[in-house]
Amino acid sequence: MSNDVVQSTKPVTRLWQPNLIVFVSSACIMVLELVAGRIIAPHVGSSLYTWTTVIGVVLAGIMLGNYLGGRIADRWASMRLLGAIYLLAAFASVAVLGIDRMNRITPGDWNIVVEILIFTTAMFFVPCTILGTISPIVAKLAVSDLAKTGSTVGKIYAAGALGSIVGTFATGFVLISWFGTYTIVLSVALILLALGLIFMLGARWWSVAIVVVAVAGGGWYALNQGWNKGPCVVETNYYCIKTYDEERDGETIRMFVLDHLVHSYVALNNPNKLIYPYEQAYAEIAQMRASRGKPPSLLMIGGGGYTFPRFMELTYPTSDIQVAEFDPGVTQAAHDLLALKRDTKIVTHNEDARMFIAGKPTQKFDLIFGDAFNHYSVPYHLTTKEFNERVRAWLADDGLYVVNIIDGRHGDFTRAFFYTLRQTFKYVYLGEGNGDWRNTPRNFFLLIASDTPLDLNALTQFDGGDGDALTARLIAGDAEINRMLTEAPLVTLTDQYAPVDQMLASTFTE
């Protein structure tokens, strides 16, 4: 293309140029969209509401950008204008990191859904709007023959769609695991900066030299300032992992944070210490099972900080302990950050629990404990009747399936999960973590399922080693269970119908 074309509003006639421009802008939008969910997760968690908001905000930005781009194209379409837009998009992309470094941009007591919307809009609406203006301007510049307007615009749309596809797959399968979110955003900004300068200055040798120097210098400065280092101690394919230490009763307790929530507390010098009440309840149930004279075998669904599996290893050294933890990065972090020994006898299966127990059982476990849920993110496929049937297949005839869940004051998820378990197991018990749960926005519940009855009187004799028989106190009576089951229509969670996010909506909105 001649310099006259670069400087004017004449049509861009080379096929590759308009298509490449739109390809890059569309790819960058999708890269930012996928990264958006990861960047805001440490602030507001990762859930259906998070990704719904991300997709909605990005689409809103593209929509507004397309509209504004069309208006701008009719008046000022030029390659220089495209260059200016790319430069603005580069600066807007870098601004994402600046906003993310702010500890909070909303008061801490705001509705979490509102916070998700504000965070996402503040970070990603502007860059997506700016990038959305590019396609209409390129279409205007590319049309040289009105008789071929349809085919020209169609090719541009196809190039944009291809860019979106490449950006999506590259980010999801390669970029996040290789580079991390901050480095990806910086790279997007540098690519946009380079293209902006080329379009502004023209494709001359000296302008290319300026671009190389500018991009290299900008990249060096960003790395030197640590702009590529986000808040995560470790960033895996699924989580932003952070740790914090605090002193409790003269002991150092390390908090293991996955995205927004403290998943585990680990007493570094006293691994036998259990802090979460549900872990104490697990310990009591294991103790009751061990009283039969044989250390119980355990399958743990969800490893997290490996607090309870490590407790089991220390308390019952000859016990068979296995963990299904789908994120190998979490397991690695437990070794690196939480002092989980490399030679531990705990056997870890780094795969989704549903996939792990999908096949024919290779053994029967005395205990299967679930620790994969929180109120921000519930893997629905681990709540269904079909999954419960697979759990039952891996349990010993008198084995126990115990799950802790988080629910709101209405108990919709607890009610459905309890009722669903009853479709598979003969006996299901409910432990109420908070006796006044109907007046508390978030509560923990313990569900125990088995094909043999639980001796509740015997359970009072077991305290897990801490002197407090917690589980026996938590178990709800028949009257309370019947009340809960009659407060709303009963739902069986299945692979075809499991609206757990909607059931947990009150934990977001209250």
C-alpha positions in Angstrom: 0.0 0.0 0.0 1.3 3.5 -0.9 1.9 6.2 1.6 -0.9 8.2 0.1 -3.3 5.4 1.1 -1.9 5.4 4.7 -2.5 9.1 5.1 -5.9 9.4 3.4 -9.4 8.0 3.5 -9.0 6.1 0.2 -10.1 2.5 0.3 -7.8 -0.2 1.7 -7.5 -2.4 -1.3 -5.1 -5.1 -0.2 -7.1 -8.1 1.0 -4.9 -9.1 3.9 -4.7 -5.7 5.5 -8.4 -5.0 6.5 -8.8 -8.7 7.4 -5.7 -8.7 9.5 -6.7 -5.5 11.3 -10.1 -6.9 12.3 -8.6 -10.3 13.1 -6.2 -8.8 15.6 -8.8 -6.5 17.2 -11.3 -9.4 17.6 -8.7 -11.7 19.0 -7.7 -9.1 21.5 -11.3 -8.7 22.7 -11.7 -12.4 23.3 -8.3 -12.6 25.1 -9.5 -9.8 27.4 -12.9 -11.5 27.9 -11.3 -14.7 29.0 -8.8 -13.0 31.2 -11.5 -10.8 32.7 -13.0 -13.7 34.7 -9.6 -14.6 36.1 -8.7 -11.1 37.0 -11.9 -10.2 38.9 -12.0 -13.7 40.7 -9.7 -12.6 43.6 -12.1 -9.7 44.2 -15.6 -11.2 43.8 -15.1 -15.0 43.2 -15.7 -17.1 40.2 -19.3 -18.1 39.6 -22.1 -18.2 37.0 -22.8 -14.6 37.9 -19.2 -13.6 37.3 -19.1 -15.1 33.8 -22.5 -13.9 32.9 -21.5 -10.4 33.9 -18.2 -10.6 32.0 -19.9 -11.8 28.8 -22.6 -9.2 29.1 -20.2 -6.3 29.7 -17.9 -7.3 26.9 -20.9 -7.6 24.5 -22.2 -4.3 25.6 -18.8 -2.7 24.9 -18.6 -4.3 21.5 -22.2 -3.1 20.7 -21.5 0.5 21.7 -18.1 0.4 19.9 -19.8 -0.9 16.7 -22.3 1.9 16.9 -19.8 4.6 17.6 -17.4 3.2 15.0 -20.0 3.4 12.4 -20.7 7.0 13.1 -17.0 7.9 13.2 -16.4 5.9 10.0 -18.9 8.0 8.0 -17.0 11.2 9.0 -13.3 10.6 9.6 -12.4 7.0 8.5 -8.6 6.8 7.9 -5.6 4.7 8.7 -4.4 7.5 11.1 -7.7 7.2 12.9 -7.3 3.5 13.2 -3.8 4.1 14.6 -5.2 6.5 17.2 -7.9 3.9 18.2 -5.3 1.2 18.6 -3.2 3.4 20.8 -6.3 4.3 23.0 -7.1 0.6 23.2 -3.5 -0.1 24.4 -3.7 2.5 27.2 -7.2 1.2 28.2 -5.8 -2.3 28.4 -2.9 -1.3 30.7 -5.5 0.6 32.8 -7.1 -2.8 33.6 -4.0 -3.7 35.6 -4.1 -0.4 37.5 -7.7 -0.8 38.5 -7.0 -4.4 39.5 -4.3 -3.3 41.9 -6.8 -1.2 43.8 -7.8 -3.2 46.9 -11.4 -2.2 46.5 -13.5 0.1 44.4 -16.8 -0.5 46.2 -17.7 -0.5 49.9 -17.3 -3.9 51.5 -21.0 -4.3 52.4 -22.4 -3.9 48.9 -24.4 -6.7 47.2 -21.9 -9.1 45.6 -23.7 -9.1 42.3 -23.5 -5.3 42.2 -19.8 -5.5 43.0 -19.2 -8.0 40.2 -21.0 -5.6 37.7 -19.0 -2.6 38.9 -15.6 -4.4 38.9 -16.2 -5.9 35.4 -17.5 -2.6 33.9 -14.7 -0.5 35.4 -12.0 -2.8 34.0 -13.2 -4.1 30.7 -16.1 -2.0 29.3 -13.8 0.8 27.9 -11.2 -1.3 26.2 -13.9 -3.5 24.6 -15.8 -0.4 23.4 -12.6 1.1 21.9 -11.8 -2.2 20.1 -15.4 -2.5 19.0 -15.1 0.7 16.9 -12.5 -0.9 14.6 -14.6 -3.2 12.5 -17.0 -0.5 11.1 -14.1 1.8 10.3 -12.1 -1.0 8.5 -15.3 -1.9 6.6 -15.6 1.7 5.4 -12.0 1.8 4.3 -12.1 -1.6 2.6 -15.0 -1.0 0.3 -13.6 0.1 -3.0 -16.4 -1.2 -5.3 -20.0 -0.8 -4.2 -20.9 -3.8 -6.3 -18.7 -6.0 -4.0 -19.8 -4.4 -0.7 -21.4 -7.6 0.5 -18.4 -9.9 -0.2 -16.0 -7.3 1.3 -17.9 -6.9 4.5 -18.5 -10.6 4.7 -14.8 -11.3 4.5 -14.2 -8.7 7.3 -16.8 -10.3 9.5 -15.3 -13.7 8.8 -11.8 -12.4 9.7 -13.3 -11.0 12.9 -14.9 -14.3 13.8 -11.7 -16.2 13.1 -9.8 -13.8 15.3 -12.3 -14.4 18.1 -11.9 -18.1 17.7 -8.1 -18.0 17.8 -8.1 -15.6 20.7 -10.5 -17.8 22.6 -8.6 -21.1 22.1 -5.2 -19.6 22.5 -6.1 -17.9 25.8 -8.0 -20.8 27.3 -5.6 -23.6 26.3 -2.2 -22.0 26.1 -1.7 -18.4 27.2 -3.1 -18.5 30.7 -1.2 -21.6 31.7 2.0 -20.4 30.1 2.1 -16.7 31.0 -0.5 -15.7 33.5 -3.2 -13.0 33.3 -1.1 -9.9 33.9 1.5 -10.8 31.3 -1.2 -11.6 28.8 -2.9 -8.2 29.3 0.5 -6.4 29.0 1.2 -8.4 25.8 -2.2 -7.3 24.4 -1.4 -3.7 25.2 2.0 -4.0 23.5 0.5 -5.5 20.3 -2.1 -2.8 20.2 0.6 -0.2 20.8 2.7 -1.5 17.9 -0.1 -1.6 15.4 -1.3 1.9 16.5 2.2 3.3 15.9 2.5 1.6 12.5 -0.9 2.9 11.3 -0.1 6.4 12.6 3.4 6.6 11.1 3.1 4.4 8.0 5.0 1.3 7.1 8.4 3.0 6.5 11.6 1.5 7.7 12.2 4.3 10.1 8.7 4.0 11.5 9.1 0.3 12.0 12.3 1.0 13.9 10.4 3.5 16.1 7.8 0.9 16.8 10.4 -1.8 17.7 12.1 0.6 20.1 8.8 1.8 21.6 7.4 -1.7 22.1 10.7 -3.0 23.5 11.1 0.0 25.8 7.6 -0.2 27.0 7.9 -3.9 27.6 11.2 -3.5 29.5 9.7 -0.7 31.6 6.6 -2.7 32.4 8.7 -5.7 33.5 11.1 -3.5 35.5 8.1 -2.0 37.3 6.6 -5.4 38.0 3.5 -4.7 36.0 3.4 -8.4 35.0 3.1 -9.5 38.6 -0.4 -9.8 39.8 -1.8 -10.4 43.3 -1.4 -14.2 43.0 1.4 -16.1 44.7 0.6 -18.9 42.3 -1.7 -18.7 39.3 -3.0 -22.0 38.0 -5.2 -22.8 35.1 -8.2 -22.5 37.4 -7.3 -20.4 40.5 -5.5 -17.4 41.8 -3.7 -18.8 44.9 -2.7 -16.5 47.8 -1.5 -17.2 51.3 -1.6 -15.1 54.5 -0.2 -15.8 57.9 -1.8 -14.9 61.2 -1.0 -15.7 64.8 -3.6 -17.6 66.9 -2.9 -18.8 70.4 0.8 -18.6 69.8 0.6 -20.6 66.6 1.3 -19.5 63.0 -1.8 -20.2 60.9 -1.5 -20.0 57.2 -4.6 -19.1 55.2 -4.8 -20.8 51.8 -6.9 -18.6 49.5 -8.4 -19.8 46.2 -9.6 -16.7 44.3 -11.8 -14.8 46.8 -12.2 -17.3 49.6 -10.1 -18.9 52.3 -10.3 -22.5 51.4 -8.0 -23.9 54.2 -6.3 -23.0 57.4 -3.1 -24.8 58.1 -1.2 -24.7 61.4 2.3 -25.1 59.9 3.8 -26.5 63.1 0.8 -28.5 64.2 -0.9 -30.2 61.2 -3.3 -32.0 63.6 -5.0 -28.7 64.3 -8.4 -28.4 62.6 -10.0 -25.0 62.5 -13.1 -25.2 60.3 -16.0 -26.8 62.2 -16.8 -29.2 59.3 -13.2 -30.5 59.5 -13.7 -31.2 63.2 -16.9 -33.0 62.3 -15.1 -35.1 59.7 -12.5 -36.0 62.4 -15.2 -37.2 64.7 -16.8 -39.3 62.1 -13.4 -40.8 61.2 -12.8 -41.5 64.8 -16.1 -43.3 65.2 -15.3 -45.4 62.2 -11.8 -46.2 63.5 -13.3 -47.4 66.8 -14.2 -50.6 65.1 -10.5 -51.5 65.2 -9.5 -50.8 61.6 -8.2 -47.4 60.3 -10.8 -46.1 57.9 -10.0 -45.8 54.2 -10.8 -42.3 52.9 -11.5 -40.7 49.5 -11.5 -36.9 49.7 -13.3 -35.0 47.0 -11.4 -31.8 46.7 -7.9 -31.4 48.2 -7.5 -27.6 48.7 -4.9 -27.1 51.3 -4.9 -30.8 52.2 -5.6 -29.9 55.8 -7.9 -32.9 56.5 -6.1 -35.5 54.4 -2.9 -34.6 56.3 -4.7 -34.9 59.6 -5.9 -38.4 58.6 -2.3 -39.4 57.6 -1.0 -38.3 61.0 -3.8 -39.7 63.0 -4.2 -43.0 61.1 -0.7 -43.7 59.6 -1.8 -47.0 58.0 -5.0 -45.7 56.5 -5.5 -45.6 52.8 -6.1 -41.9 52.0 -6.8 -40.7 48.4 -7.7 -37.3 47.1 -9.5 -36.3 43.9 -8.2 -32.8 43.3 -8.8 -31.6 39.7 -6.3 -28.8 39.7 -2.7 -30.1 39.8 -1.6 -26.5 40.6 -3.4 -26.6 43.9 -1.7 -29.9 44.8 1.7 -28.4 43.9 0.9 -25.3 46.0 0.1 -27.5 49.0 3.6 -28.9 48.7 5.3 -25.6 48.1 3.3 -23.3 50.4 1.7 -25.5 53.0 4.6 -27.9 53.8 2.8 -31.0 52.5 5.6 -33.6 52.4 6.7 -34.8 49.1 6.9 -38.4 50.4 3.3 -38.2 51.8 1.3 -41.4 51.7 -1.7 -39.5 50.5 -2.4 -40.6 46.9 -3.7 -37.7 44.7 -5.6 -38.1 41.5 -5.5 -34.8 39.6 -8.7 -35.1 37.8 -12.3 -34.1 38.2 -14.0 -36.3 40.9 -16.9 -37.1 38.6 -14.4 -38.5 36.0 -12.4 -40.3 38.7 -15.4 -42.3 40.0 -17.1 -42.7 36.6 -15.6 -46.1 35.9 -15.9 -49.4 37.6 -14.8 -49.1 41.3 -11.3 -50.3 41.9 -11.8 -50.4 45.6 -14.4 -49.6 48.3 -13.9 -46.7 50.7 -15.1 -46.6 54.3 -15.5 -42.8 54.1 -16.0 -40.5 51.2 -15.8 -36.8 52.2 -16.8 -34.0 50.0 -15.0 -30.6 50.2 -15.4 -29.1 46.7 -18.2 -26.6 47.3 -18.4 -23.0 48.4 -21.2 -20.4 48.1 -19.6 -18.8 45.1 -18.9 -21.9 43.0 -20.7 -25.2 43.3 -19.7 -27.8 40.6 -23.3 -28.8 39.9 -22.2 -32.2 38.4 -21.1 -33.2 41.9 -24.6 -32.6 43.3 -26.7 -34.8 41.1 -28.4 -38.1 41.6 -26.2 -39.7 39.0 -23.1 -38.6 40.8 -24.5 -39.9 44.1 -25.0 -43.3 42.6 -21.4 -43.4 41.5 -20.3 -42.4 45.0 -22.4 -45.2 46.4 -20.7 -47.7 44.1 -17.3 -46.7 45.6 -18.5 -46.9 49.2 -18.2 -50.0 51.4 -21.6 -51.5 52.3 -21.6 -49.7 55.6 -19.6 -46.7 54.3 -20.4 -43.0 54.9 -20.7 -40.2 52.4 -20.2 -36.9 54.1 -20.4 -33.5 52.4 -20.2 -29.9 53.7 -22.1 -27.2 51.8 -22.8 -23.5 52.1 -26.3 -22.2 51.8 -28.4 -19.1 52.5 -31.2 -18.4 54.9 -33.8 -20.1 52.6 -32.0 -23.4 52.5 -33.0 -24.1 48.9 -29.8 -25.8 47.9 -29.6 -27.8 51.2 -33.2 -28.9 50.7 -32.6 -30.1 47.2 -29.3 -31.8 48.0 -30.8 -33.6 51.0 -33.8 -34.8 49.0 -31.5 -35.9 46.1 -29.3 -37.9 48.5 -32.4 -39.7 49.7 -33.1 -41.0 46.2 -29.9 -43.0 46.4 -29.1 -43.7 50.1 -31.4 -45.3 52.7 -30.3 -43.0 55.5 -29.5 -39.3 55.2 -28.7 -37.0 58.1 -28.5 -33.2 58.3 -26.1 -31.3 60.5 -26.9 -27.6 61.0 -23.8 -25.5 61.4 -25.9 -22.6 62.7 -29.0 -23.3 64.8 -30.4 -20.0 63.7 -29.6 -20.5 60.0 -32.9 -19.1 58.8 -31.8 -15.7 60.0 -28.2 -15.9 58.8 -27.2 -15.0 55.2 -24.6 -17.8 54.9 -24.5 -21.1 56.8 -22.6 -24.4 56.6 -24.5 -27.6 56.6 -23.2 -31.2 57.0 -24.9 -34.0 55.1 -24.3 -37.6 56.0 -25.5 -40.4 53.7 -25.3 -44.2 54.1 -27.1 -47.4 53.5 -26.8 -48.3 57.2 -28.2 -46.2 60.1 -25.9 -43.9 62.0 -25.7 -44.6 65.7 -26.3 -41.0 67.0 -25.9 -42.0 70.6 -22.5 -43.5 69.9 -21.5 -40.4 68.0 -21.6 -38.4 71.2 -18.6 -40.3 72.5 -16.3 -39.1 69.7 -14.8 -35.6 69.8 -12.1 -35.9 67.1 -9.5 -35.3 69.7 -10.5 -31.7 70.6 -12.8 -32.5 73.5 -15.9 -31.3 71.8 -18.4 -33.8 70.3 -19.5 -31.3 67.6 -21.2 -33.6 65.1 -23.7 -35.1 67.5 -24.8 -31.5 68.5 -25.3 -30.5 64.8 -27.5 -33.3 63.7 -31.1 -32.1 63.2 -34.1 -34.0 64.5 -36.9 -35.4 62.4 -39.2 -32.5 63.2 -36.6 -29.9 61.9 -35.9 -32.0 58.8 -39.6 -32.4 58.0 -40.1 -28.7 58.5 -37.3 -27.9 56.0 -38.6 -30.4 53.4 -42.1 -28.9 53.5 -41.1 -25.2 53.3 -40.8 -25.3 49.5 -41.3 -27.7 46.6 -38.9 -30.6 46.5 -36.4 -30.8 43.6 -34.3 -33.8 42.6 -31.0 -32.6 41.2 -30.1 -34.5 38.0 -27.6 -34.1 35.2 -30.4 -32.7 33.2 -31.7 -30.3 35.8 -29.5 -28.9 38.6 -30.1 -25.1 39.1 -27.8 -24.9 42.0 -26.5 -21.4 41.2 -30.1 -20.1 41.3 -30.7 -21.9 44.5 -27.7 -20.2 46.0 -28.7 -16.7 44.7 -29.5 -15.4 48.1 -25.9 -15.9 49.3 -25.0 -13.4 46.6 -27.8 -10.9 47.0 -28.1 -10.7 50.8 
